[in-house]
């Protein structure tokens, strides 16, 4: 019975998918209808038809135009219903007002995909936006996928498909290009001919009415011809879909983005052009960091980085070693490197000594390594061999200037032998005709060359930043202590009580109570409604104390002189109370004064004031902020943004992006603060934002942190402010998180057949060590029945593989683990895992189950499958399926018991289990 509990093949989540791709109808159609095909010279309808028939894609083209019997010598049809064969793709080139009707006819005819080239939709205003919604309603009636409207079309250079009105066909290559601007597509196409750049796909996405960034990133992620994806973006659209797809695909293929709208003026221009509003640029940067995507600033950088990341390994850090035969270019490269956040590698003693033996005495004796103007090819090669071995270096830049004794071509031959050193190597062969041959030799050896060294240094900075962001997806975070024990009920009650009294602003006391419920330390805060009571509380707390205005309407206390610090006796407390009452009455009215809060005056010696906050972004929903706090927070502008939910790794990433982080690590004789505790606090704060969705704004300013071990107040929220959403907002109207949070609704206890108490819950990134232990318990039979072939243990527990399986997007897939806590040792063990993986662009999913050999026959597989079906219903899935080995009859019986139907497949050794879960969406 051991092997019967292993269900499903590795296709559910271990390999890229291609057999369930609805977008194949658009990128690999067998038949195309051109609706609006025209005979008129210069028209879009004629150009598209000509492009299709002059670049054969292996299929049939049907022109549709009720006014003509033929177009370009090809028989036409009055409408899509009259086309005698099934149509995969319809290209629509009719006036905007007719498009809803045309798409409706296509849906009725069973057309699988459409590209709407027509303009006149939301980019022109309300009327066009209404037309778009009519088109979408028609699309949703069937299973059609639609690109556009208002786009140039798509090309698949590897098949010869040119479904655009561009003048020319892109060259075949390995770069998938997606653009929101059709005009930019034509410019890039012209540029690509001059530069001999090829594409695996060339896509103008238009208004993204249906098919969006996420769909196309998934598609290109599965495409074997695509090695990197480059994107020109004006608006993010469905942020959750983009981030979900990008995070998954970026693990295997570089995604490089250039986004218009960095400045307010540019954002306004983008909105008028695409009819979409641009979100905050800083938040967009944070979102890309979160999913491992690289953002560049120019079109040239877009393709430079696609080439470089395809040719060279990623640097492990920001330290660059520069080898040059001229001092000036080395200085230029250094300036560019340092200005943009990179570092010069510090030469190790061994490297220094070896260079001393090799080079003339006049060499620079430092990095950049000036090997002097008389350097011959052999000196270049040997110097690079030496520095390549230096453990302090993360990458190499070799610069050559054509001097009298320089041989650019032979030097390139010597350098190219180092192309596979395990570190990135970039080159700048400066000059014109004299260096062309050498530069070409290096390029052919996969060593990217640049005409100027500062450009190369800039590219290196992009490379290490890209790797830095990507590593956040691979690193296994630590689950902070106490995160699961937060008292959500207290926080929810406080919020509901405030709303019932008509308030959207919480008091400082209420705000701190919510923080405390999530394990965030807060300073003792007592309310006094008279001077005498303030004195009494001060004496209980102990002098010195702080008095702050207590109000249910005032958001910023300092604006009304509502904060008095370092009060050392009763007289000072009385005077402060009266002064605050008078100031509030004078500035905003006595009805805004409800007393004061009395708090201990915390010793600020060796401390730092931080800010931790959250607000709502129009595109990405709740956004987190961390940085230097205090009264001058707006002046210093030292902050990092991130998207919730956080784990410990992501929390540390936010901290590392600020200038204050260097001080927090210890500086000028001060000890470091407890960075691990600060990480955990950020994660808990993220939980507040994720779980209490009625919170619109929340600030902890200042969050006081001190060097470790000074006193019990080394990490404490001194002040807090929470603003709720408007009272009339509904649950459905609340902003959604751009990244789906941990689904706590699927956490519950269960008892196995032999009486073991376990918890069945969604998988977490922190579960990687437990998953390693699970795989150590599997027999060869279990492995074979789960994956349909034997996979070595070292492959199954490889960090990169398990990271992808543990750090999942809960919107794309759900993995439930059976977690057993040993009552004697407190150690946890994963006994089984069940996974439900959605198929891209469909309402279907595949499932797979894996049970430890020691715990089979305890009902774990059946219970996991039941729960995965519940998830499928919640997610409005239409169909759930799996493939099972024919001989695994016991597992087939489990499926049949739960309502699955079993079907034979073309492979006699495999059967398919299917169940319809919900109706069509």
PyMOL commands that set and color helices and strands:
alter all, ss='L'
color gray80, all
select helices_A, chain A and resi 2-5+10-12+24-27+44-54+80-82+96-108+122-124+126-139+182-195+213-222+239-249+264-274+281-291+299-311+327-339+349-358+377-388+408-416+433-444+453-474+483-485+488-500+508-517+531-541+557-560+570-587+590-592+633-636+648-656+660-664+675-691+731-733+744-746+765-776+780-787+793-796+799-806+853-855+860-874+889-897
alter helices_A, ss='H'
color red, helices_A
select strands_A, chain A and resi 31-35+60-64+70-71+74-77+89-92+113-116+145-148+153-156+161-164+172-179+199-204+228-233+254-259+294-295+319-324+343-344+369-370+395-401+424-430+525-528+545-549+563-567+596-600+607-617+621-628+639-643+695-706+715-717+720-724+748-751+757-762+813-821+828-838+844-851+879-885+901-904+910-916
alter strands_A, ss='S'
color yellow, strands_A
deselect
rebuild
show_as cartoon
